[in-house]
Amino acid sequence: MSSSLLHPPAHLPPAIALQLSQQAPSLLRNTPSSIASYSLSSLWSTAETPELWTTYENLMLSCLRTGDEESAHLCLERLTERFGAENERLMALRGLFQEAVAQDDAALKQVLEEYENILAKDPSNMVIIVENCFTELC
């Protein structure tokens, strides 16, 4: 595989994003505390690295892009366990996940209200400001 999960998934060709997301369930099932990078053929068994968490984030986004909500949720859970639910970046990722799985306008409206609640508590949360702006097409 010529592409890496260390690059933002938006820049991956659709075929590569699909290939990565198709490998996600097996990869997540077989690597409970780590994930593979680059070719996805070798598993990390060493201590955590920044690349590990970038890989989880990018795998989550690739899975959302291709409709694998279950694997995306597993990635989000692992990131949340590591960095905590109050991490600004994870708040945005959680919002993206909730937007992706929203079944109707009411569910999407709840996500937008959650963004507003986060911003009411911390108006300087730039990650949420940007996400909210994209969602509402500022």
C-alpha positions as CSV (number, residue, x, y, z in Angstrom):
1,M,0.0,0.0,0.0
2,S,1.6,3.3,-1.1
3,S,-0.4,5.5,1.3
4,S,0.0,5.9,5.1
5,L,-2.4,6.5,7.9
6,L,0.0,9.2,9.0
7,H,-1.3,11.5,6.4
8,P,-4.7,13.2,6.7
9,P,-7.4,10.9,5.2
10,A,-9.0,13.7,3.3
11,H,-6.0,13.5,1.0
12,L,-6.3,9.8,0.4
13,P,-7.8,8.6,-2.8
14,P,-11.3,7.1,-2.2
15,A,-10.0,3.6,-3.1
16,I,-7.2,3.8,-0.5
17,A,-9.6,5.1,2.2
18,L,-12.0,2.2,1.4
19,Q,-9.1,-0.3,1.6
20,L,-8.0,1.1,5.0
21,S,-11.5,1.1,6.4
22,Q,-12.1,-2.5,5.2
23,Q,-9.0,-3.6,7.1
24,A,-10.0,-1.7,10.3
25,P,-12.3,-4.3,11.9
26,S,-9.6,-7.0,11.8
27,L,-6.9,-4.6,12.7
28,L,-8.8,-3.3,15.7
29,R,-9.8,-6.7,16.8
30,N,-6.3,-8.1,16.7
31,T,-4.5,-5.1,18.2
32,P,-6.3,-4.2,21.4
33,S,-3.6,-1.8,22.6
34,S,-1.9,-0.8,19.4
35,I,-2.4,-0.4,15.7
36,A,-0.3,-0.8,12.6
37,S,1.0,2.0,10.5
38,Y,2.1,2.6,6.9
39,S,1.5,-0.7,5.1
40,L,-0.7,-2.1,7.9
41,S,1.2,-5.3,7.6
42,S,3.4,-4.8,10.7
43,L,2.0,-4.4,14.2
44,W,3.4,-2.1,16.8
45,S,4.2,-3.8,20.0
46,T,6.4,-1.0,21.5
47,A,5.4,1.9,23.7
48,E,2.9,4.4,22.4
49,T,4.1,7.0,20.0
50,P,2.6,10.2,18.5
51,E,2.3,8.3,15.3
52,L,0.1,5.6,17.0
53,W,-2.5,8.2,18.0
54,T,-2.3,10.0,14.6
55,T,-3.0,6.6,13.1
56,Y,-6.0,6.0,15.2
57,E,-7.4,9.4,14.4
58,N,-6.8,9.0,10.6
59,L,-8.2,5.5,10.7
60,M,-11.3,6.8,12.4
61,L,-11.7,9.5,9.8
62,S,-11.2,7.0,6.9
63,C,-13.8,4.7,8.5
64,L,-16.3,7.5,8.8
65,R,-15.6,8.5,5.2
66,T,-16.5,5.0,4.0
67,G,-19.4,4.3,6.4
68,D,-17.7,1.9,8.9
69,E,-19.2,3.5,12.0
70,E,-18.4,0.6,14.2
71,S,-14.6,0.8,13.6
72,A,-14.7,4.5,13.7
73,H,-16.3,4.3,17.2
74,L,-13.7,1.8,18.4
75,C,-10.9,4.3,17.3
76,L,-12.7,7.1,19.0
77,E,-13.0,5.0,22.2
78,R,-9.3,4.3,22.2
79,L,-8.4,7.9,21.7
80,T,-10.8,8.9,24.4
81,E,-9.3,6.4,26.8
82,R,-5.9,7.8,26.2
83,F,-6.5,11.5,26.1
84,G,-9.8,11.9,28.0
85,A,-13.2,13.2,27.0
86,E,-12.3,16.8,27.8
87,N,-9.5,16.9,25.3
88,E,-10.4,19.6,22.7
89,R,-9.4,17.5,19.7
90,L,-11.4,14.6,21.0
91,M,-14.5,16.8,21.5
92,A,-14.3,17.7,17.8
93,L,-13.7,14.1,16.7
94,R,-16.7,13.0,18.9
95,G,-18.8,15.7,17.2
96,L,-17.7,14.5,13.7
97,F,-18.6,11.0,14.7
98,Q,-22.0,12.1,16.0
99,E,-22.6,14.2,12.8
100,A,-21.8,11.1,10.7
101,V,-24.2,8.8,12.5
102,A,-27.0,11.3,12.9
103,Q,-30.1,9.7,11.6
104,D,-32.2,12.9,11.1
105,D,-32.2,16.6,11.5
106,A,-33.1,16.4,15.1
107,A,-30.0,14.3,15.9
108,L,-27.8,16.7,13.9
109,K,-29.4,19.7,15.8
110,Q,-28.3,18.0,19.1
111,V,-24.7,17.8,17.8
112,L,-24.8,21.5,17.0
113,E,-26.3,22.3,20.4
114,E,-23.4,20.3,22.0
115,Y,-20.9,22.4,20.1
116,E,-22.7,25.5,21.4
117,N,-22.5,24.1,25.0
118,I,-18.8,23.4,24.7
119,L,-18.2,26.9,23.4
120,A,-20.3,28.4,26.2
121,K,-18.0,26.8,28.7
122,D,-14.8,27.6,26.7
123,P,-15.2,30.3,24.0
124,S,-11.5,29.8,23.1
125,N,-11.9,26.1,22.0
126,M,-10.7,26.6,18.5
127,V,-11.2,23.0,17.4
128,I,-14.9,23.3,18.2
129,I,-15.2,26.8,16.7
130,V,-13.7,25.5,13.4
131,E,-15.9,22.3,13.4
132,N,-19.0,24.3,14.3
133,C,-18.2,26.8,11.5
134,F,-17.8,24.0,8.9
135,T,-21.1,22.3,10.0
136,E,-23.0,25.6,9.9
137,L,-21.2,26.7,6.7
138,C,-19.9,30.0,8.2
